Amino acid sequence: MPTKQFFNLSKEKQNSIIRCAFNEFSENEFDKASIFSIAQKSGFSRSSFYCYFKDKDDIYKYLVNKFLKQKLDILKKDKDLSKKQLSKAIFEYLLSFYGKEEQNFVKNFLKNMNPENVHYIAYELQSSPLLSNCNKVMSKNSFDIYIVSTVVLCNMAIAILNCFEGIYTKKQAEKYFDRMLQILENGLKGEKI
């Protein structure tokens, strides 16, 4: 997360760093993204950049948090969420960037998924109704729900990446994800798939 010095910068300079970092992570996968490039494009030296963020991982987490957490918080407050699963809402949110400027950031985020990112989002998924009939799940301990959340997240990434890379149309990606949710839900309820 940003240091206190970051928040002492003018909004314009804060936005410049964030915008340049967003562009860097949109243009490059995490391993190839460069702090030097972010600092240079935002008008800072590399050494001064470290006054605002600890390292590349730190600014990346901040961007992902800013990009996803705000939306997750809004979705979790949605009074109609029981009618529309959180997992489906997150899927639709990420897929909505197809063809937009943010598509490459989402694509690289999904490609760069690491255990910490998976854990963060899976935790968010398990804290809300994962399946429309989640109350009928035979084994409802938190570890089981976390495992189901991780399965959902991985399949979400597969569907969205296949769409972004032109393998699926949006409709095919939605169909894939809906079918996976149906299979998972039926399996959890002990029904035939």
C-alpha positions in Angstrom: 0.0 0.0 0.0 1.2 3.6 -0.6 3.2 5.3 2.1 2.2 8.5 3.8 4.4 10.4 1.4 2.3 9.3 -1.5 -0.8 10.9 0.1 1.2 14.1 0.7 1.6 14.4 -3.1 -0.9 16.5 -5.0 -3.8 14.6 -6.5 -2.4 15.3 -9.9 0.9 13.6 -9.1 -0.8 10.7 -7.3 -3.0 10.2 -10.4 0.0 10.4 -12.7 1.8 7.6 -10.8 -1.4 5.4 -10.7 -2.2 6.0 -14.4 1.4 5.2 -15.5 1.4 2.1 -13.3 -1.9 1.0 -14.7 -0.6 1.5 -18.2 2.6 -0.4 -17.4 0.7 -3.4 -16.0 -1.7 -3.3 -19.0 1.1 -3.3 -21.5 3.2 -5.9 -19.7 2.8 -9.0 -17.6 3.9 -8.6 -14.0 7.4 -10.0 -14.5 8.1 -7.7 -17.4 6.6 -4.5 -15.9 9.2 -2.0 -14.8 9.3 0.3 -11.8 11.8 2.4 -13.8 9.3 2.9 -16.6 6.5 3.8 -14.2 8.7 6.3 -12.4 10.1 7.8 -15.6 6.7 8.2 -17.3 5.2 9.7 -14.2 8.0 12.2 -13.9 9.8 10.7 -10.9 13.2 9.1 -10.4 13.3 5.4 -9.6 14.6 6.2 -6.1 11.9 8.7 -5.4 9.3 6.2 -6.5 10.4 4.0 -3.5 9.3 6.8 -1.2 5.7 6.2 -2.3 5.6 2.4 -2.8 7.8 -0.3 -1.3 8.3 -2.2 -4.5 6.6 -3.4 -7.8 4.4 -5.9 -5.9 3.2 -3.1 -3.6 1.9 -0.8 -6.3 0.5 -3.8 -8.2 -1.5 -4.9 -5.2 -2.7 -1.3 -4.7 -3.9 -1.2 -8.3 -5.7 -4.5 -8.1 -7.2 -3.5 -4.8 -8.4 -0.1 -6.2 -9.6 -1.8 -9.4 -11.4 -4.8 -7.9 -12.0 -4.1 -4.2 -14.2 -1.0 -4.8 -16.4 -3.0 -7.1 -16.5 -6.0 -4.8 -17.6 -3.7 -1.9 -20.4 -2.3 -4.1 -21.5 -5.8 -5.2 -21.6 -7.0 -1.6 -23.9 -4.1 -0.6 -26.3 -4.9 -3.5 -29.6 -5.8 -1.9 -30.5 -8.0 -4.9 -27.4 -10.1 -4.6 -29.4 -13.1 -3.5 -31.0 -13.1 -6.9 -27.7 -12.6 -8.7 -24.7 -14.5 -7.3 -21.6 -12.6 -6.4 -19.5 -14.9 -8.6 -21.7 -14.2 -11.6 -21.6 -10.4 -10.9 -17.8 -10.4 -10.7 -17.6 -12.4 -13.9 -19.9 -9.9 -15.7 -17.9 -7.0 -14.3 -14.5 -8.4 -15.5 -16.0 -9.5 -18.9 -17.5 -6.0 -19.3 -14.0 -4.7 -20.1 -13.9 -6.7 -23.3 -12.9 -4.3 -26.1 -12.3 -1.4 -23.6 -9.1 0.3 -22.5 -8.9 -1.7 -19.3 -9.1 -5.1 -21.1 -5.3 -5.6 -21.1 -5.1 -4.8 -17.4 -7.8 -7.4 -16.6 -6.2 -9.9 -19.0 -2.7 -9.5 -17.4 -4.3 -9.6 -13.9 -5.9 -13.0 -14.7 -2.7 -14.3 -16.4 -0.6 -13.2 -13.4 -2.9 -14.8 -10.9 -0.8 -15.9 -8.0 -1.8 -17.7 -4.7 -2.2 -14.4 -2.9 -4.6 -12.9 -5.6 -6.5 -16.2 -5.8 -6.8 -16.2 -2.0 -8.0 -12.6 -1.8 -10.8 -13.0 -4.4 -11.8 -16.5 -3.3 -12.1 -15.1 0.3 -14.4 -12.4 -1.1 -16.4 -15.0 -3.0 -16.8 -17.3 0.1 -18.0 -14.4 2.2 -21.1 -14.0 0.1 -23.6 -16.3 -1.5 -21.5 -18.3 -3.9 -24.2 -20.3 -5.4 -27.9 -19.4 -5.6 -28.7 -22.5 -3.5 -25.6 -22.3 -1.3 -27.7 -23.0 1.8 -28.4 -26.4 0.4 -24.7 -27.3 0.2 -24.2 -30.5 2.2 -20.9 -29.5 3.7 -20.8 -25.8 4.5 -17.6 -25.5 6.5 -15.5 -22.5 5.4 -12.7 -24.6 4.0 -15.1 -26.4 1.6 -16.6 -23.1 0.5 -13.1 -21.7 0.0 -12.3 -24.6 -2.3 -15.4 -24.1 -4.3 -14.7 -20.4 -4.5 -11.2 -21.2 -5.9 -12.7 -23.5 -8.5 -15.1 -20.8 -9.5 -12.4 -18.2 -9.8 -10.1 -20.4 -11.9 -13.0 -21.2 -14.3 -13.9 -17.5 -14.4 -10.3 -16.7 -15.5 -10.4 -19.4 -18.2 -13.7 -18.1 -19.7 -12.7 -14.4 -19.6 -9.1 -15.0 -21.0 -10.5 -17.2 -23.8 -12.9 -14.4 -24.7 -10.2 -11.6 -24.5 -7.9 -13.8 -26.7 -10.6 -14.4 -29.3 -11.1 -18.1 -28.6 -14.6 -17.6 -27.3 -17.2 -15.0 -28.1 -18.7 -13.1 -25.1 -21.8 -15.3 -25.4 -19.6 -18.5 -25.4 -17.7 -17.3 -22.4 -20.9 -16.6 -20.5 -22.3 -20.0 -21.5 -19.1 -21.7 -20.3 -19.2 -20.0 -17.0 -22.9 -20.5 -16.5 -22.5 -24.2 -17.3 -19.6 -24.5 -14.8 -21.7 -22.9 -12.1 -24.6 -25.3 -12.9 -22.4 -28.3 -12.8 -20.8 -27.2 -9.5 -24.2 -26.4 -7.9 -25.7 -29.7 -9.0 -22.6 -31.6 -7.7 -22.7 -29.8 -4.4 -26.4 -30.6 -4.0 -25.7 -34.3 -4.9 -27.8 -34.1 -8.0 -27.0 -35.6 -11.4 -24.8 -33.5 -13.6 
